[in-house]
């Protein structure tokens, strides 16, 4: 520290410090009316406060919680598929709705968060998703120096006890084989849903996601070696008509699966029928996909789901959760029923997280219950 006498008779006390951002030497100063020892001690304390404030400025920077969410998501969304971004956008809207827009991130504590979570009435899965986003945002804020710690560590989200209705809901997420065959047959029966039937049968036989199935092209199949290469998923954010083939859901989703003779026959028949449609229909979009409408556009999920529900009601399956996932879940349940290891099933269907697969895997199907009863009867039990 040194002292400079000013023209007005006052004294300027100056001290150097290293700026934490530029790493350059900078100065801080205070002006006092005296150069006495007492004044020097006072100046030294004031300069120490100023320098500490400057060095710790980034730690003192504050941010609104909603702005912290936006900053975190700007980096987080870069590797995401467009369809995943759509899902994130909807969940982030729910997260922002839990905390007022005028709340500073560093003012949020566990009691505030616990109260916000206690008011929610969502499924356990969706609550876990919301909690995950809160965790990621606060971890980002902590790394950036906006908050000192993550308050979510003290927030408890209690899962609801499973009821018989919950187990019934799980049962309704997949079909028994005879139910699946009956639904597919009904879709084939009508010209208006014939093309939906091809997609439904293919998903039933392979366990693919609907986006993966609708992105399949002839060159994705090795029919000689009876294999299908899953390497993309339909990106519908710009509309189905553009037919963009985007990335799959996760790294585990890139896979090669073995296919049965029935699947090969379906693929070959579909290729021939699509080629015929392209010749007969001048409006046909030649996008080179297999599971398309009469105009060559990949089958839309909403149309597929609607067709499933209507066909299901005609064959007595209206109690089932008929959506694009049901044939994939049915494939998983059939493999579980046959006793295949969980890891083998996960590899086939491209699951990186075994949660969904494990739920179905551990849930005993009707056929498995019948087999247990049959074995018990045989042994006289």
Buried (B, 14 or more C-beta within 10 A) or exposed (E): BEEEEEEEEEBBBBBEBEEEEEEEEEEBBBEBEEBEEEBBEBBEEBBBEBBEEBBEEEEEEEBBBBBBBBBBBEEBBEEBBBBBBEEBEEBBEBBBEBBEEEEBBBEBEBEBBBEBBEEEEEEEEEBEBBBEBBBBBBBBBBEBBBBEEBBBEEBEBEEEEEEEEEEEEBBBBBBBBEBBEBBBEBBBEBEEBEBBBBBBBBBBBBBBBBBBBBBBBBEBBEBEEBBBBBBBBBBBEEEBBBBBBBBBBEEBBBBEBEBEEEBBEBBEEBBEBBEEBBEEEEEBBEBBBBBBBBEBBBBBBEBBBBBBBBBBEBBEBEEBBBBBBBBBBBBBBBBBBEEBEBEEBBEBBBBEEEEBBBEBBEBEBBBBEEEEEEEEEEEEE
